[in-house]
């Protein structure tokens, strides 16, 4: 039973998420301010943390940064009503794995959680990190990519981009998020370079007679599903 910490000061929203996650079989603990949420996050073992951005006592950005100082791998989903690109990028830069905007459908939150928890499961298999999607396999420690048993040669950027997609199955990723995760927030590269590298990647991993692994979400970005 995955153990989830919710740090959210909107009581009605926190209660709604708590009930829905309990129904799905998760063990839940709820905290309503940043300072006590941070203490709880650091004092117990959690499978994932749902973290509001705007919190009393200590804001979500700072909570996330302090968690990351001691725990690099625990999945953190930031929840907020602030939907600007700068806010999303700042949340990811602080150490969050994903970012969901209020109001949201609970089905979307559940899908994002399942994706992140699958990533964590991959980290624990024989001490090696392996992502698998259909017949595509990424062996992280050795930087080996295989499709149908055959090794595919990728550049570093192509590999890093594929790794982001493989660790976020079914999650739509904006060009800004992809640019931040692969090239870094302070890069001078324009977002259209993401389109170029997605095309490079498709040419190497797709079969001509099948649909693309990476689908375009018009006006938003890309998703692997």
QUIBEL-V449122 format. One record per run of one state. SS is the DSSP state (@ for helix, = for strand, . for the rest). FROM is the first residue (numbers start at 1). LEN is the number of residues. If there is no record, write none. Layout:
BEGIN
ss/from/len
SS/FROM/LEN
SS/FROM/LEN
END
This chain:
BEGIN
ss/from/len
./1/2
=/3/5
./8/3
@/11/13
./24/3
=/27/5
./32/2
@/34/10
./44/4
=/48/5
./53/7
@/60/11
./71/4
=/75/6
./81/4
@/85/9
./94/4
=/98/4
./102/4
@/106/18
./124/6
=/130/4
./134/2
=/136/4
./140/4
=/144/4
./148/2
=/150/3
./153/3
@/156/11
./167/6
=/173/2
@/175/9
./184/8
@/192/14
./206/8
=/214/4
./218/3
=/221/4
./225/1
END
